[in-house]
């Protein structure tokens, strides 16, 4: 079981977390682009104001999704009771260590 935990942990650390970070950065850049579009391009074209708000909204949504996915994987990794650390976490959450 320790080997399975090690494999899952390595996949999470090497593959999934960098992908989540990359997608979070893309969403952040999209949000910043929306702010730029809202603030500066809207002066010449009022339709750009609406478009900028839309880009900011989707950027915030993307960042929220990436934080949620990161949290989900943290909960998943920490709830597999293989090591003493995760056994302690599961027991504390489930109130087994009274």
MODELLER restraints for C-alpha pairs under 7 A, 6 or more apart:
rsr = mdl.restraints
at = mdl.atoms
rsr.add(forms.Gaussian(group=physical.xy_distance, feature=features.Distance(at['CA:1:A'], at['CA:82:A']), mean=6.61, stdev=0.5))
rsr.add(forms.Gaussian(group=physical.xy_distance, feature=features.Distance(at['CA:2:A'], at['CA:82:A']), mean=5.94, stdev=0.5))
rsr.add(forms.Gaussian(group=physical.xy_distance, feature=features.Distance(at['CA:5:A'], at['CA:82:A']), mean=6.72, stdev=0.5))
rsr.add(forms.Gaussian(group=physical.xy_distance, feature=features.Distance(at['CA:9:A'], at['CA:77:A']), mean=6.90, stdev=0.5))
rsr.add(forms.Gaussian(group=physical.xy_distance, feature=features.Distance(at['CA:20:A'], at['CA:66:A']), mean=6.02, stdev=0.5))
rsr.add(forms.Gaussian(group=physical.xy_distance, feature=features.Distance(at['CA:20:A'], at['CA:70:A']), mean=6.92, stdev=0.5))
rsr.add(forms.Gaussian(group=physical.xy_distance, feature=features.Distance(at['CA:24:A'], at['CA:63:A']), mean=5.45, stdev=0.5))
rsr.add(forms.Gaussian(group=physical.xy_distance, feature=features.Distance(at['CA:24:A'], at['CA:66:A']), mean=5.85, stdev=0.5))
rsr.add(forms.Gaussian(group=physical.xy_distance, feature=features.Distance(at['CA:27:A'], at['CA:59:A']), mean=4.70, stdev=0.5))
rsr.add(forms.Gaussian(group=physical.xy_distance, feature=features.Distance(at['CA:27:A'], at['CA:62:A']), mean=5.34, stdev=0.5))
rsr.add(forms.Gaussian(group=physical.xy_distance, feature=features.Distance(at['CA:27:A'], at['CA:63:A']), mean=5.68, stdev=0.5))
rsr.add(forms.Gaussian(group=physical.xy_distance, feature=features.Distance(at['CA:28:A'], at['CA:59:A']), mean=6.06, stdev=0.5))
rsr.add(forms.Gaussian(group=physical.xy_distance, feature=features.Distance(at['CA:28:A'], at['CA:63:A']), mean=6.78, stdev=0.5))
rsr.add(forms.Gaussian(group=physical.xy_distance, feature=features.Distance(at['CA:30:A'], at['CA:55:A']), mean=6.53, stdev=0.5))
rsr.add(forms.Gaussian(group=physical.xy_distance, feature=features.Distance(at['CA:30:A'], at['CA:59:A']), mean=5.34, stdev=0.5))
rsr.add(forms.Gaussian(group=physical.xy_distance, feature=features.Distance(at['CA:31:A'], at['CA:55:A']), mean=6.08, stdev=0.5))
rsr.add(forms.Gaussian(group=physical.xy_distance, feature=features.Distance(at['CA:31:A'], at['CA:56:A']), mean=4.45, stdev=0.5))
rsr.add(forms.Gaussian(group=physical.xy_distance, feature=features.Distance(at['CA:31:A'], at['CA:59:A']), mean=4.33, stdev=0.5))
rsr.add(forms.Gaussian(group=physical.xy_distance, feature=features.Distance(at['CA:31:A'], at['CA:60:A']), mean=6.54, stdev=0.5))
rsr.add(forms.Gaussian(group=physical.xy_distance, feature=features.Distance(at['CA:34:A'], at['CA:52:A']), mean=4.27, stdev=0.5))
rsr.add(forms.Gaussian(group=physical.xy_distance, feature=features.Distance(at['CA:34:A'], at['CA:53:A']), mean=6.35, stdev=0.5))
rsr.add(forms.Gaussian(group=physical.xy_distance, feature=features.Distance(at['CA:34:A'], at['CA:55:A']), mean=4.67, stdev=0.5))
rsr.add(forms.Gaussian(group=physical.xy_distance, feature=features.Distance(at['CA:34:A'], at['CA:56:A']), mean=4.77, stdev=0.5))
rsr.add(forms.Gaussian(group=physical.xy_distance, feature=features.Distance(at['CA:35:A'], at['CA:52:A']), mean=6.21, stdev=0.5))
rsr.add(forms.Gaussian(group=physical.xy_distance, feature=features.Distance(at['CA:35:A'], at['CA:56:A']), mean=6.39, stdev=0.5))
rsr.add(forms.Gaussian(group=physical.xy_distance, feature=features.Distance(at['CA:37:A'], at['CA:48:A']), mean=6.42, stdev=0.5))
rsr.add(forms.Gaussian(group=physical.xy_distance, feature=features.Distance(at['CA:37:A'], at['CA:49:A']), mean=6.84, stdev=0.5))
rsr.add(forms.Gaussian(group=physical.xy_distance, feature=features.Distance(at['CA:37:A'], at['CA:52:A']), mean=4.94, stdev=0.5))
rsr.add(forms.Gaussian(group=physical.xy_distance, feature=features.Distance(at['CA:38:A'], at['CA:48:A']), mean=6.47, stdev=0.5))
rsr.add(forms.Gaussian(group=physical.xy_distance, feature=features.Distance(at['CA:38:A'], at['CA:49:A']), mean=4.67, stdev=0.5))
rsr.add(forms.Gaussian(group=physical.xy_distance, feature=features.Distance(at['CA:38:A'], at['CA:52:A']), mean=4.41, stdev=0.5))
rsr.add(forms.Gaussian(group=physical.xy_distance, feature=features.Distance(at['CA:38:A'], at['CA:53:A']), mean=6.42, stdev=0.5))
rsr.add(forms.Gaussian(group=physical.xy_distance, feature=features.Distance(at['CA:41:A'], at['CA:48:A']), mean=6.18, stdev=0.5))
rsr.add(forms.Gaussian(group=physical.xy_distance, feature=features.Distance(at['CA:42:A'], at['CA:48:A']), mean=4.93, stdev=0.5))
rsr.add(forms.Gaussian(group=physical.xy_distance, feature=features.Distance(at['CA:42:A'], at['CA:49:A']), mean=4.81, stdev=0.5))
rsr.add(forms.Gaussian(group=physical.xy_distance, feature=features.Distance(at['CA:78:A'], at['CA:86:A']), mean=5.33, stdev=0.5))
rsr.add(forms.Gaussian(group=physical.xy_distance, feature=features.Distance(at['CA:79:A'], at['CA:86:A']), mean=6.14, stdev=0.5))
rsr.add(forms.Gaussian(group=physical.xy_distance, feature=features.Distance(at['CA:79:A'], at['CA:90:A']), mean=5.88, stdev=0.5))
rsr.add(forms.Gaussian(group=physical.xy_distance, feature=features.Distance(at['CA:80:A'], at['CA:86:A']), mean=6.55, stdev=0.5))
rsr.add(forms.Gaussian(group=physical.xy_distance, feature=features.Distance(at['CA:81:A'], at['CA:87:A']), mean=4.64, stdev=0.5))
rsr.add(forms.Gaussian(group=physical.xy_distance, feature=features.Distance(at['CA:81:A'], at['CA:90:A']), mean=6.92, stdev=0.5))
rsr.add(forms.Gaussian(group=physical.xy_distance, feature=features.Distance(at['CA:91:A'], at['CA:97:A']), mean=5.79, stdev=0.5))
